[in-house]
Amino acid sequence: MTIVGTDSPFVAPEVSDTELNDVDRAIQRAQIERSVEHLRVLGLGEISVAVGWPTDEPLFVAKRLLPSHNRADAQRDVDMIIDFARRIEANGGRLVGTDVRVLDRDGGGFVPYLLQPVIPGELLAERLLETETPAVDHPVLVALCNMVTEVNSADFAIDPQVPNFAWHDDELWLFDFSTPMTFDSEGRFNGNFDSGYRTLPAVLKPVLRREVAKIFGYYRSPTHALTQTVVFLKRIGADDWVDPAMATFNTRLPDPIDRAQVDALYERQIKEFPRLKQLARVQRAWQENVRRRPYEYLITDSFSGRVL
């Protein structure tokens, strides 16, 4: 195991492999049943799920990534996340304390996990915006803009969605950094695509690779990354925060965010994300019916969180 975010007020939990195997069995059940009713789901990503454990009274959060059949692949995925996390910290970003490890699970297979403390609801940035009056130069918006302009660059980027952060002692703490976004000298995404899509049929990989690269490439500039932040405010129903966020960001960015572009991106995502999910469903059918292997992650609606 490797601990990152060691200076965080949110301390990484101590979790045994026995406990983590219990978590993994519960997640495997959810994947088979295509239901999360028996889990305390705290977050659903494109290729990951974060659950509070134990379900009744969570003591820690376990974020599970796609399993591998050999330890080398899983360890490579973990090492990339650790390198990504350390670079975030080196650039001035602050991370929630996180244990990043590979689970050698009972029954076979190796699963990357990020283990984090349970963050009180009132300290989540998304919840804070829900309870406060929208305002230009709100401290959360200012801190978010500052972190992006300090951390993101032409070859490296974090995902500055408001739901990815905690707010404590007037500082933002990032807890979702499981998808390293890195780029080569020509701006092409060079992260580990296979960590999320290694089970995809070969004929579909180029299509999905282009889609993923297009989405990630947008985060390379602070203006574009914060444009996505504003788009995501619309996606989570925080429309009243859109104009204050744009006003806050635009006074600090060399290239201002354009409202027409925000609206266009939002409409495009409404159309594109279901298409990506359809590709994932094809992947699941191929994995289960052709390869006769279990499909190892949940497919969810990115807007509603519904399991598909």
Order of alpha helices (4+ residues) and beta strands (2+ residues): beta-alpha-beta-beta-beta-alpha-beta-beta-alpha-alpha-beta-beta-beta-beta-alpha-alpha-alpha-alpha-alpha
